[in-house]
Amino acid sequence: MKTLLKYLHFLPALILAATLPYKFTGNGLPYLYAFFDQLTGGYGHEVMMGIGVQELFVAVGLLLSSVRKYAALAAIATMVGAIATHIYLGQFDAVFLQAFIVLGSSVALLFKRS
């Protein structure tokens, strides 16, 4: 069990990295692009790219031991926003489930003993 906890930081980092193509290409999550387009007056793609850049920095931060706790905090804040957006839009898909996994594992990372 202790060995598994030693590598826990890989789980949220891999999930965040796996969802990056949705943010950068515009091929996935059309409901989010439409929501942010409506919210920002046509800048949905730019908002999604910004979220992608943020999640990329968080994923890299989770892999670096010197900033892992801060990255876990950033992942928690990002996933709370993602979960709230999915609930607001009524979209309960695989990405919604992945947000809960990232949230839970990031909370565990935050309170894990070094």
Backbone as numpy.savetxt, mean C-alpha at the origin, in Angstrom:
# Nx Ny Nz CAx CAy CAz Cx Cy Cz
8.97 -20.10 14.42 8.15 -18.90 14.42 9.01 -17.64 14.42
10.09 -17.69 15.22 10.97 -16.53 15.30 11.62 -16.25 13.94
11.92 -17.31 13.20 12.51 -17.14 11.87 11.54 -16.47 10.92
10.26 -16.84 11.01 9.25 -16.21 10.16 9.12 -14.72 10.46
9.14 -14.37 11.72 9.03 -12.96 12.10 10.23 -12.16 11.64
11.37 -12.83 11.53 12.59 -12.16 11.08 12.43 -11.63 9.65
11.62 -12.33 8.85 11.43 -11.95 7.45 10.05 -11.35 7.17
9.36 -10.93 8.21 8.00 -10.39 8.07 7.96 -9.15 7.18
9.01 -8.36 7.17 9.02 -7.12 6.39 8.90 -7.37 4.89
9.24 -8.57 4.44 9.11 -8.88 3.01 7.66 -8.93 2.55
6.75 -9.36 3.42 5.34 -9.51 3.02 4.72 -8.19 2.57
4.71 -7.13 3.40 4.10 -5.89 2.91 4.89 -5.27 1.76
6.22 -5.43 1.77 7.02 -4.86 0.67 6.68 -5.53 -0.65
6.52 -6.84 -0.65 6.18 -7.55 -1.88 4.78 -7.23 -2.37
3.84 -7.12 -1.45 2.47 -6.79 -1.86 2.41 -5.38 -2.43
3.08 -4.44 -1.78 3.11 -3.07 -2.31 3.76 -3.03 -3.68
4.84 -3.77 -3.84 5.52 -3.80 -5.14 4.65 -4.48 -6.21
3.90 -5.48 -5.81 3.07 -6.20 -6.78 1.91 -5.36 -7.31
1.47 -4.38 -6.53 0.35 -3.55 -6.98 0.81 -2.30 -7.72
2.10 -2.08 -7.83 2.61 -0.89 -8.53 2.19 -0.81 -10.00
2.16 -1.92 -10.74 1.72 -1.80 -12.14 0.31 -1.23 -12.27
-0.56 -1.50 -11.31 -1.91 -0.92 -11.35 -1.85 0.60 -11.27
-0.92 1.09 -10.48 -0.83 2.54 -10.28 -0.17 3.25 -11.45
0.84 2.64 -12.05 1.62 3.32 -13.08 1.08 3.16 -14.50
0.42 2.05 -14.79 0.00 1.81 -16.17 -1.41 2.28 -16.49
-2.26 2.31 -15.51 -3.65 2.67 -15.77 -4.47 1.50 -16.27
-3.88 0.30 -16.33 -4.60 -0.87 -16.82 -5.47 -1.52 -15.77
-5.18 -1.29 -14.52 -5.96 -1.91 -13.46 -6.66 -0.87 -12.62
-7.60 -1.32 -11.85 -8.34 -0.47 -10.91 -9.00 0.73 -11.59
-9.81 0.51 -12.62 -10.44 1.64 -13.32 -11.37 2.45 -12.43
-11.94 1.82 -11.41 -12.83 2.55 -10.51 -12.07 3.59 -9.70
-10.80 3.32 -9.38 -10.01 4.32 -8.66 -9.62 5.48 -9.57
-9.26 5.16 -10.81 -8.93 6.23 -11.75 -10.14 7.14 -11.96
-11.31 6.53 -12.13 -12.54 7.32 -12.34 -12.85 8.16 -11.11
-12.67 7.59 -9.93 -12.94 8.32 -8.68 -12.02 9.53 -8.56
-10.72 9.31 -8.78 -9.78 10.42 -8.65 -9.91 11.43 -9.79
-10.32 10.97 -10.98 -10.62 11.89 -12.07 -11.74 12.84 -11.67
-12.79 12.28 -11.13 -13.93 13.09 -10.71 -13.56 14.01 -9.54
-12.78 13.49 -8.62 -12.40 14.25 -7.43 -11.47 15.42 -7.76
-10.57 15.22 -8.73 -9.54 16.23 -9.02 -9.78 16.98 -10.31
-10.86 16.70 -10.99 -11.13 17.39 -12.23 -10.31 16.91 -13.41
-10.04 15.62 -13.47 -9.34 15.06 -14.62 -7.90 14.68 -14.38
-7.46 14.67 -13.14 -6.07 14.31 -12.84 -5.96 12.96 -12.14
-6.85 12.04 -12.46 -6.86 10.74 -11.81 -5.60 9.94 -12.05
-5.08 9.98 -13.27 -3.87 9.23 -13.58 -2.68 9.78 -12.78
-2.59 11.08 -12.66 -1.50 11.70 -11.91 -1.59 11.35 -10.42
-2.79 11.35 -9.88 -2.97 10.99 -8.47 -2.56 9.54 -8.25
-2.98 8.64 -9.14 -2.62 7.23 -8.99 -1.11 7.03 -9.13
-0.47 7.79 -10.02 0.99 7.68 -10.13 1.66 8.19 -8.85
1.11 9.24 -8.25 1.64 9.74 -6.99 1.52 8.71 -5.88
0.38 8.03 -5.84 0.20 6.96 -4.86 1.21 5.84 -5.12
1.45 5.54 -6.39 2.43 4.52 -6.75 3.83 4.89 -6.30
4.21 6.13 -6.49 5.54 6.59 -6.05 5.65 6.48 -4.53
4.60 6.89 -3.84 4.59 6.79 -2.38 4.74 5.34 -1.94
3.99 4.44 -2.55 4.06 3.03 -2.17 5.41 2.42 -2.54
6.03 2.89 -3.61 7.37 2.43 -3.97 8.38 2.81 -2.89
8.32 4.05 -2.42 9.22 4.49 -1.35 8.98 3.70 -0.06
7.72 3.44 0.25 7.40 2.66 1.45 7.94 1.24 1.32
7.76 0.62 0.15 8.26 -0.75 -0.06 9.77 -0.82 0.09
10.47 0.14 -0.48 11.94 0.18 -0.34 12.32 0.42 1.12
11.59 1.32 1.78 11.86 1.59 3.20 11.68 0.37 4.08
10.70 -0.46 3.74 10.48 -1.68 4.52 11.65 -2.66 4.39
12.36 -2.58 3.30 13.49 -3.48 3.10 14.78 -2.97 3.76
14.81 -1.70 4.12 15.99 -1.12 4.76 15.80 -1.11 6.27
16.66 -1.80 6.98 16.47 -1.93 8.43 16.57 -0.60 9.17
17.30 0.36 8.63 17.48 1.63 9.34 16.22 2.48 9.36
15.33 2.31 8.40 14.11 3.12 8.34 12.84 2.26 8.36
12.97 0.99 8.73 11.85 0.06 8.66 10.67 0.50 9.51
10.91 1.01 10.71 9.80 1.42 11.59 9.04 2.60 10.98
9.76 3.54 10.40 9.10 4.69 9.76 8.32 4.24 8.53
8.88 3.31 7.79 8.18 2.79 6.62 6.94 2.02 7.04
7.00 1.31 8.16 5.82 0.60 8.66 4.73 1.61 9.03
5.12 2.71 9.65 4.14 3.77 9.96 3.53 4.34 8.69
4.36 4.56 7.69 3.87 5.09 6.42 2.94 4.08 5.74
3.28 2.80 5.82 2.43 1.76 5.23 1.09 1.71 5.94
1.09 1.85 7.26 -0.17 1.85 8.03 -1.05 3.02 7.59
-0.47 4.19 7.51 -1.24 5.38 7.11 -1.77 5.23 5.68
-0.94 4.72 4.79 -1.35 4.54 3.40 -2.48 3.52 3.29
-2.37 2.43 4.02 -3.39 1.38 3.94 -4.71 1.79 4.60
-4.65 2.61 5.63 -5.89 3.13 6.21 -6.63 3.96 5.17
-5.89 4.77 4.43 -6.49 5.56 3.35 -7.02 4.68 2.23
-6.27 3.64 1.87 -6.70 2.73 0.80 -7.96 1.97 1.20
-7.99 1.48 2.42 -9.17 0.74 2.89 -10.38 1.65 2.95
-10.19 2.86 3.45 -11.32 3.80 3.51 -11.85 4.13 2.12
-10.96 4.30 1.15 -11.38 4.59 -0.22 -12.15 3.42 -0.82
-11.66 2.22 -0.61 -12.34 1.03 -1.14 -13.72 0.86 -0.50
-13.82 1.12 0.79 -15.13 1.02 1.46 -16.06 2.08 0.91
-15.58 3.30 0.75 -16.40 4.39 0.22 -16.93 4.06 -1.17
-16.08 3.45 -2.00 -16.47 3.10 -3.36 -17.21 1.77 -3.46
-17.23 1.00 -2.37 -17.90 -0.29 -2.39 -17.18 -1.33 -3.23
-15.87 -1.23 -3.32 -15.06 -2.15 -4.12 -14.29 -3.09 -3.19
-14.79 -4.30 -3.07 -14.19 -5.27 -2.15 -13.53 -6.38 -2.97
-12.41 -6.04 -3.57 -11.70 -6.96 -4.47 -10.42 -7.46 -3.82
-9.57 -8.09 -4.61 -8.32 -8.63 -4.09 -7.39 -7.53 -3.56
-7.41 -6.38 -4.20 -6.57 -5.28 -3.74 -7.02 -4.81 -2.36
-8.31 -4.85 -2.11 -8.86 -4.51 -0.79 -8.32 -5.48 0.26
-8.32 -6.77 -0.05 -7.79 -7.77 0.87 -6.29 -7.58 1.08
-5.57 -7.27 0.02 -4.13 -7.03 0.14 -3.84 -5.85 1.04
-4.70 -4.84 1.02 -4.50 -3.68 1.89 -4.60 -4.10 3.36
-5.52 -4.99 3.68 -5.62 -5.49 5.06 -4.40 -6.30 5.45
-3.87 -7.08 4.52 -2.67 -7.87 4.82 -1.48 -6.95 5.07
-1.33 -5.93 4.24 -0.23 -4.96 4.44 -0.43 -4.22 5.76
-1.65 -3.83 6.06 -1.92 -3.13 7.31 -1.57 -4.00 8.51
-2.04 -5.22 8.52 -1.77 -6.12 9.65 -0.30 -6.44 9.82
0.38 -6.73 8.73 1.79 -7.06 8.84 2.63 -5.83 9.20
2.21 -4.66 8.79 2.93 -3.43 9.15 2.75 -3.10 10.63
1.55 -3.33 11.14 1.33 -3.15 12.59 2.19 -4.13 13.37
2.26 -5.38 12.91 3.11 -6.38 13.57 4.58 -5.96 13.51
5.01 -5.42 12.38 6.39 -4.95 12.26 6.69 -3.82 13.22
5.72 -2.95 13.38 5.92 -1.80 14.25 6.14 -2.21 15.70
5.45 -3.25 16.11 5.55 -3.69 17.51 6.46 -4.88 17.72
7.09 -5.35 16.64 8.02 -6.47 16.73 9.30 -6.03 17.43
9.79 -6.90 18.28 11.07 -6.61 18.95 12.21 -6.86 17.98
13.18 -5.98 18.01 14.32 -6.11 17.09 15.20 -7.28 17.43
